[in-house]
Amino acid sequence: MKKGDKIEFKGIGTIMALIVQKFGGTSVGSTDKIKNVAERVLRQQKQGHQMVVVLSAMSGQTDKLLGLAADMQDMPDPREMDMLLSTGEQVTIALFAMAVKAAGSDAISLLGDQVHIHTDGMHTKARIKEIDTELVHKHLDAGKVVVIAGFQGRG
């Protein structure tokens, strides 16, 4: 097998590749930008690729959340900062899944904990140690675009 070869899966059809794409806050900074990224992802899915999309918070959202935290406490607890900041990604993944569905395809948004992203537990600067991909593959095999929140995991 060489690069670009198509693989025939019984009952699923032809799948060219599993593609994982990460989009930062500027790329998904407005609902129009989210729709554009969703269309781009769907073009690749229509070519036969399985798609996993990892998203950051919309541009400006993290700064707003940091400002809210600063209003509460000069030096917030790192764990609570992680809890607060991760909400920005949750908004983006839900909106992205809605955009995919509005375009006529299917998607599911998942939090880091739902896909069992295990980290080293270092709040505000954690590194991924392991990901259990079983749930991701289940949804990919069902033809869905899997949308995962960045900046999330369980230590």
N, C-alpha and C positions, 0 to 999 in steps of 0.2 A: 504494500500500500504506500502511495506517495502523497505528498501535499496536494490538496484539492480534490482527492478522490471522494466520491460519494459512497455512503454506506447505506445499505438497505436493511432496515429493521423490520422484522415481521410484525405486522399490525400497526406500525407507526408510519411507514413510508421511508422516503429518502431523507437522511439528515447529513448535511455536509460537515457541520462542526458545532461544537459547543462554544459560544462566544460569551465572554464576561466583559462587560464594559462598565467603567466608572465615570460618572459625570459629577463635576464639582459645582459649587454654588452658583457661579456665573452662568454656566450652561443651563441651569434650571432656575434661573433667577426671577422668572415670571411665569404666569400660566401659559402665555404664548410660547415661551421658550420650552416649557415642559411638553407642550403639544408637538413642537418641532422635533425634540429629541425622541418622543414616542414614535413619531412617523419614521424617523431614521432607523430606530430599532425594528419597527415592523417591516420595513423594506428588507432588512437582513433576515428576519424570520420568514418572510415570504419566499426567500431564496432557499429555504430549507434548513436554516440554522436554528439551533436552540439558543435562546437568549436569556442571560442573567444580567441584570442591571443593578449596579450599586450606586446609590445616590447620596449626595451631601445635602445639607440644608440649603434652601434658597438663599441667594446672596443677600447679605444684610441681616438675616435672621439670627445668626450666631452673635453678631454684635449687639442686637437688641436684647438677646437673652443675657449676655454678659453684663449689659447695663442694668437689667433687672436684678441680677445677682449683686452687683455693686451697691445698689440701693438698699439691700438687705444686710450686707456684711462686708467689711473691708477685705477679709481673707476667708472666703467661703471654703467649706470642707470639700476636698477634691471629689469625694463620692457624690455629694449633692450637686456639684458642678456637672459631673458626668450625667446625672439624672436629668438635670435641667437642659443641658445642651443637646442631649439626644432627642429631645422633642422636636427640634427643627427638622431632623431627618425623617421623623414619623410623618410630619405634614407632607413633605415632598414625595415620599413613596406612595402615600395614599392618593395624592393628586395625579401622580404618574400612572398608577394602575387605572384610575378613572379615565385618563386620556387614552390609554390603550384600549379600554373597553368601548369608549365613545367612537374610536376609529374602527370598531368591528372585530377586534381580536379579544383574547382573554388574557388576564394577568392576575397575579396575586402579590400583594405587598406583605413582606415579612420582616419582623424585627430580628436583630442579631440573636436574641435569646431563642426565638422560634426556630432558627436554623442551627442552633447549638454552636455558635461561634464562641470558642473558649480562648480566653486571653491569659496573660501572666498576672492580671489583677492590679496592675499599676495604674491607679486612677489618673485620668487626664492624659496619660501617655502609654496606654496599654498596647501590647503587641499580641497579635494572633498566634496562638499555639496550635490550635486544631479546629477544624470545621467538620461537622457531621453532615454529609451532603445527601443523606437519604431523602429528607423531605423536599429538598430542592429538585432532585431527580424525579421524584414522584410527580411534582407539578410540571416539570419540563416534559415528561413522558405523556402528560395529559394535554400537551400543546400550549401551555401557558407561558407567558413572559414572566419570569420570576424577578421581582423587584425587592432588593434588600437594602435596609437602612445602613448607611455607613456610620462610623463612629460608635458602633454598638457591639457589645460582647459580654460574656460572663466570665469573671475571674474567679 
